[in-house]
Amino acid sequence: MATSRTQEPAWLLHSTPYRETSLIVDLFTREHGRIAAVAKGAKRPRSALRAVLLQFQPLLVAYAGQRELRTLTGVEWTGGQAAPEGDALLCAFYLNELLIRLLPREDPHPPLFDAYAEAIAGLASGGALDETLRRFEWQLLREIGYAPDLGHDAAGRPIEAGGRYRWSPSDGFVAEEPSAHAEAAISGATLAELAAGRFVSAAGRQQAKYLTRAILSHHLEGAPLNTRQILIDLQKL
């Protein structure tokens, strides 16, 4: 990919120490997706980069280089947004971990970038945590091609609000018989709510949580998400 010298919107997902005074930063940019860059001297107390490399704050970044590891040449904090706190902050770290684990580097997804910005703003403003998480999870699954069709079952029939379905990794949503007592059954109404990103019942919220957790776990090949386990322990996810 060509060298970038112009600024572009970005979010800091993660940073790790690099040598004595620098950091390697994992950035989610709007036009180039996830990139890794060296922030030279960012660990120094008086570094200009140190003051603005903040998680959950909108940034403008510039970087140089064509290799997998770029060099960060400039960062500007665009400001004006409160950061998530408390449980919402844990949820924000969960979103970052999802992106790091599931989104390949150099794979741009502008709609997902916008969805992340909306999710962070929602978490910071005190919105419903579970709805914010479900909307982002589903946008991520759609963008990377892992989201099953919410409008049709495995046989190609339209999902019915009163129907009950079981998600199959290979087939999608399989209609369940009315007499079946599968604990993992999901109502058609819940699938419609998930598509809309709004839930009207506690049952719908619980079913949507089960479904997204199952799909993400499948595509993570069972590897646990550290932040999700913390949230599960706190019964917030």
Secondary structure, 3 states (H helix, E strand, C coil): CCCCCCCEEEEEEEEEEECCCEEEEEEEECCCEEEEEEECCCCCCCCHHHHHCCECCCEEEEEECCCCEEEEEEEEECCCCCCCCCHHHHHHHHHHHHHHHHCCECCCCHHHHHHHHHHHHHHHCCCCHHHHHHHHHHHHHHHCCCCCCCCECCCCCECCCCCEEEEECCCEEEECCCCCCCCCCEEHHHHHHHHHCCCCCHHHHHHHHHHHHHHHHHHCCCCCCHHHHHHHHCCCC
